[in-house]
Amino acid sequence: MRNNGISALLCAGVLAGSAVLGGAVPAAAAQAAARDGAAAPDIRERLERIPGLTVVSVADKEGFPLYTLTYRQPVDHRKPHGATFTQRATLWHKATDKPTVLYTGGYTLPGGTTALTRLIDANQVGVEHRYFAESRPAGAAGNDWSKMTVEQEAADEHRLTRALRTVEKGKWLGTGASKGGMTATYHERFYPDDLDAVVAFVAPNDANNRDDSGYERFFRTVGTKECRDALNAVQREMLVRRDALLPRFEADAKAEGSTFDATLGTTDRAYEFAVLDQVWNFWQSGVESDCPTVPDARRASDDELYSWSKEHGFSVYRDQDLGTNGTGPYYRQAATQLGWADLGFAHLKDVRHYPDIYRPNSVLPAAMRGTYNNRTIADVDRWVRRDGRRMMFVYGENDPWSAEKFSPSRHDSYRYVVPGANHGASIAKLPEPEQTEAVATIKRWAGVK
């Protein structure tokens, strides 16, 4: 539940999803695809025959057509003949008999090409999560956040997958990083016949939101004791010196046009929330070799302390980024279904002003706040452990989001942890022989050599 973390999540989705496992598509392969019986005009005709699907545009990408699509979806899949909205998607088509990778970032329409797509030389479908950016219902339905659920998005992807499988006939593999990995996992749980396998990167699994012991254990053990102590000291000193540093924060907010009235309420609350996120963000995006940069909190000047913090995890949660058109939809999901890490911050108890602030509803406009229910996430957790098939999870050892992981079943499913990696963990960073093993498994699932 981090603002800078959300930007980092989006970035991490690119990092984890796009880490190189295989090279670009060879020129010979592109030429072969151009001779394929299902040429681009024919594919467009097939797409346009799918009810509810519109081809918005087509561009060339590495010698293959990249289609931008919209697909008409029910706002409520329990009422399929009721109100609808258009969900954005893309299709990078190579050949109808190649595998297809369904890539969800869990937020807006993902760009780029995933490592999985490169590895198995696949077609790629990208999909935007409902209620993000342009995939939000119009009018009053767009403000009905009760329809932004794990189940509804899984149904969106189910309908899109079944529609596009009439065109792309090979194996289908789902993938995504962070919230995208969660979304791919949820799709698999509710529609296990849609995809032939799922490869999820750094996908958090807060199956019991009342138990944050996994996160607390992470921050007691990550890195070295010296680094942990130094980071905690900086975090604490930022609150000890609140009177001196808050005016700097307010000046920055004014210069950047940041306001907090609709969400956190005051600059003091926004400042404290940003400080609480510092250590999490340090480990999410940084590496242990960054530890020597941490200043001596008590000896550092106000300028040194504030400047270092701004460059190392001090994230500002402002109204401009947290509403319906920003990252607000994620926090709505965290508040109602996905859960959050409600850390104790024992070393900060006597210097905090707002002990109950570190929750997703704190950074949401009033109309978007919700009540938490973990029934769905607990169900997904049980299903993955007992019944999931052909699922792979890749985590980072030093990634706080990886502190609570999915546990795959024994049904041809696997979990890997990349040593020393942060939220950008990928198969490419796994040591041998795990990397070779993971790649061989994916290729077997995709039916390629």
N, C-alpha and C positions, 0 to 999 in steps of 0.2 A: 504494500500500500504506500508506495513512494512516488512522488511526482517526478523527481529526477530519475527514480527507478522506473517509472513508466516510459520515459524517453529512453532509458537504458534498456528497458524490456523490448521496445521496438527495435532498438539497435541490436540487442542480443538476438532477437529473432533473425536479423540479417546475418549476424556473426555465426550463430550456431547453425542456421539453416544453409548458409552459403559457403562455409569453410570447404576448401577444395579437397575433394576426394578423388576426383577424376578430372581430366582436362576438358577443354572446350570441345564441342562436337567437331570431329574431323571433317575436312572439306569433302572427302570422299563420301562420308555419310550424308552430308547435306545434298550432294549431287544425286546419291541413290534415292533419297527421300523425294527429290524433285521428280524422279522418274516413277515414283510410287503410283499405283493405280488410283489411289485416293488423292488427287491433286487438290491444291488449295481452293479453287472455285467450287469443286464438288463438296469439300468439307463445309464451306460457307453455306451452300444450299442445304446440306443436311442440318446444320445448326439452325438455320432459319425455319426449318420445318418443325422444330421442337416447340410445342405450345408454350407460350409465355416467355420464350427466350428471344432476345433482340441482339443482333450483331451491331454494336455501336460504331466500331471502327476496326480496321485491320492494318497492321504495320509489319515490316520485316524485322526479324530478330535472328541474326546469325544464319540467314538463308531460309528461315522457316517463318510461316505466318503467325503473328501474335494477335489474337482476337480479343478485343474488349467487349464484354457482354453485360447485359442486364437480364435478370430472371425474375419473373413475377412470383412472389411468395405470399402465402397467407400470413397476415399479422398473427393470427392464432390458428395453429395447425389443428386444434380441436374443432375449429369451425372453418373448414377449408373453403367454404363458399361465401365467407364473409369478407371483411376488408383485406386489401392486399398492399404490398409495397414492393419496390424493385430492389433487388440485391445485386451489387456489382460483383463481377467476376472477370477473369481472364482465362484464355486458353492458348498456350503455346503448342502448336501442333507440328509434329514431325511425321508420324506415320500411324495409321490406325491399328497396326498390329504390335506397336511398341507398348511398353508399360506406361502408365500415367500416374503422376504424383499429384495428389490433392494437397495443396499447401495453404494452410490458414495461419495468419499471424495472430488471430484472436482480437484484432483491432480493425484498423482500416485496411483497404485493399493492399496486400503485400506486393512488393516489387522484387526485382532480381530473380535469380535462378538458384534454387536450393542445391546443396551438395548432393542430396539424394537424387535429384533430377540428373545432375552431371554424372553421377556414379553409374546409373543404369541407363543412361542415354534415353530419357523418357520424355513423353509429353508432360506438360505441367498445367494444372488448373489452379489458379489463385482465387480465393474467395474472401470477401469482406464480411466481417461479423455484423449481424443485425444490430441496428441502433447506433452504429458508428458511421460517421461522415455521411455519405450519400445513401447509405442503406438503412435509412430511418423512415418509418411511415410518416406520411404527411398528416397535417392537421392534428386533431385531438388524439388520434391513435399514437402519434409520435411522442406524446407525453404520458402514455400509459406504460409505465416501466414494469408493470406486472407481466408483460409479454416478453421481457428481455430475460430469458432464462436459459439454462444449460439445455433443457429438453427442447425448447423452441428452436434454438440454433442448430442442435443436432438434427432436427427435422428439416431445417433449411438445407443443410448439407446433404441429407439423405435424398431429398427431392432433386437437387442439382446433380448429385452423383448418378442417380438412376437415369436422369435425362441425358447426361453426357456419355454414359456408358453405351448408349445406342450408337454413338459415333466412335469412341475410343474403345476398342475391343480387347486390349491386352489386360494384364494384371494392373490393379489399382493399389497404390500404397499411400496412406495418409501420413502427413508430417507437419511439424510446426515446432517452434521454440518458445519456451516460457508459457505465456497464456495460449499461444498457438499450439503448443504440445498438449496442454490441458484440453483444448477444444477438440483436437484430433482424437484424444483418448475418450472424451465424452461421446463423440460421434460413433466410435467403435463400440462403446458399451450399449448404446440404444439401438444401433443398426449394424450388428456384427456381420451381416451378409453383404454389406456395401463394399467393403475394402478387403483386399487380400492380406494386408499387413499394415502395421502402424509403427513409425519410428518417431518417438517424441524426445525432444531435447529439453533439458532443464525444466521439466514440467512440475511445478509445485503440487503437493497433494495434502491439503489441510483437511484431512478426513474427520478430525475431531478438533473443532475450533476452541474448545475449552481447555485443551491440553497443548500448551506451547513449549513443553519440555524439550522437544527436538531443537527448536530455535534457541532456547536458552543454553542448551548443551553446546550448540554450534559456537556461540559467542564466548563460551568458557574455554574452548579448545582450539579454535581456528588460529593458524599461524603460531607465533612464539608468544610466550608470556610477556616479554618485553614490548612487543608490538601491541598486544591487547591492552596492556597497562597504559601505554603512551596514548593510544586512541581514546580510551576511556577518560584519561586525564584532560585531553583536549576538549572532548565533549562536555565534561563537567565544567571546565573553565569558561567555556562559551556561555554557560548559564550563570556562573558565579559573576562574570563581568557583564551581565545583561545590561546594566545601566549605562555602561560605556559603549557597548557594541550595538545596542538596539538603535541608537540614532544613525549609525552607519547603514544598518539594514533598512531603516525608513528612508534614508536618502537614496539608496539604491532602488528601492521600490518606486519612489517618486520619479526618478530618472527613467526607469523602465516602463512607467505607466501601469504598474502592478497595483491591484486593489484586492481587498480581502473581505469586503462587506458581505458578499453573498454566500461565502463559504466559512472560512475560519473566524471571521468577525472582526478581529483587530490585528494590528501589526505585531503586538506582543505575543498573541497566540500563534500567529504565523511564524514568528521567529523561533518560538519554542519547538514547534512541530518540525521545522527545518533542522534544528539541532538534534532532535531525537533520531532523525534519519541518517545522521552523518556516518556512523560506524557501519551500518548496513550498506550504505552506498559505497563506502570505501572498499569493502570486500566484494560487493557485487561486480564492480567494474574494474577494480584494481588487482594487483598481484602482490605477493609477499615481498617482492623486491622493492616495492614502494615504501615499505615500513621505515627505512632510514630517513625519509623526508618528513616524518611526523615531528613537529617541533616539541621542544620541552615546554609543556603547557604553562608552568609557573614562571619560567624565565622569559618567555616570548612576550613581545610588546603587543598592545592591542591590535596594531596594524598587521603584525606578523601572524597573529592568531586568526584574525578575521580573513586575511588574504589567503592563508593556507587552507582554511576551511572552505572558502568559496570555490577553491580549485579541487577540493578532495571530498565531495559528498554532501556539501551544504546545499540542499535543494529547496527551492522556493515554491510553495503551493499557493497559487494566486487564482483569483476568480477567472481570469482570462483563459486559463488552461483546463478548468475543471467543470465546465458546464456541458450542455448537450453536444456541443460541437468539438469538445476537447477530450480529455481522458475521463470525464465524469462517468460515462457508461461503464468503464471498468470498475470504478469505485462502487457504483451501484451494485454490480455483480458481487464484488467482494463483501459488501455489507449484507447481502441477502442470501448468497449461496456459496461463494468461493472461500470465504473466511479470510483471516488476516493474522499476523503475528502480534499479539498483544503483549509485548515484552515488558518485563518488570522494571528494568532500569534501576536496579538496586543502588547503584553508585550515584544516582541523581535524585533520590527521593527528597532530600532536604533543599534542593535548589529548583525544583519544578513548581510552577504556578498552577498547572492544569493537569491533574493526575489522570483524568479520563479522556484526554484529548486524542490519544494515539489510536484512532479508529477511523474506518473509512467514511462513516457518516459525518465526521468532523469536516471533511473537505468537499462535501456535496452541498449544492443548493438545497434548500428545504424540500422542494417538490420532488427531488430525486432520492431522498433518503428512504431507507427500508428496514425491515426487521429480518434478522438472520434465521435461517432454517437449514440445518445441515443434512437433512434426510437424503437429498439427491447425491451429494458428494460422498456421504458414507456408503451409499448404495454402489456408486461407481468404484470406490475403493475395494469393497468386498468382491465385486464382479471381476475386477482386474486380477485380484489375488487368486480367485478360485476358477474362473471360467475364461479369462482372456486368452486368446490364441494369436500367435505370431505378432507379438508386441515387443518392442525394444525401447528401453528408456536409457538415456545418456545424461549423466549429471556431472557437476563440477565439485571437486572436493572442497574448495574454498568459496563456494557460492552459497550465500544464505538462503536463496530460494530453493536450493537443493537439500536443505536440512530436513525437510519432510518429503519423502519420496514415495512414488508408487512402487509396490512390490509385485512384480509380475508372477504369473502362475508358472506351473511346470509344463504348460502346453506350448512347447516351442516358443518360449518367451524369455527375454533376457534383460539384465540391467548392468550398466557399466558406469563406473565413476572415474572421471579423468583426474589424475593426481595434480594437485596444485591449481586446477582450473577454476575460473570464476564463472559468471553467467554466460560466457561465450563458449562453454565447453562443446566439443564436437568430436566425432569419431576420428577425425584427422589428428586429434591430439592424444588419442589413446596410445599407450605403449604397446609394443608387440608382446605377446602374440594376440592380444585382445583386439587390436585394430584389424588384423587379418581375419580373425574369427567373425567379427561383426560385419565386415564387408562381405565375406562369403555367405553369411546368413541372409543379408539383404538381397544379394544377387540370386540366391536360391528362391527366396520369396517372390522375386520379380520375374523369375524364369529366364534370366539372362546369364551369360558366361563372362 
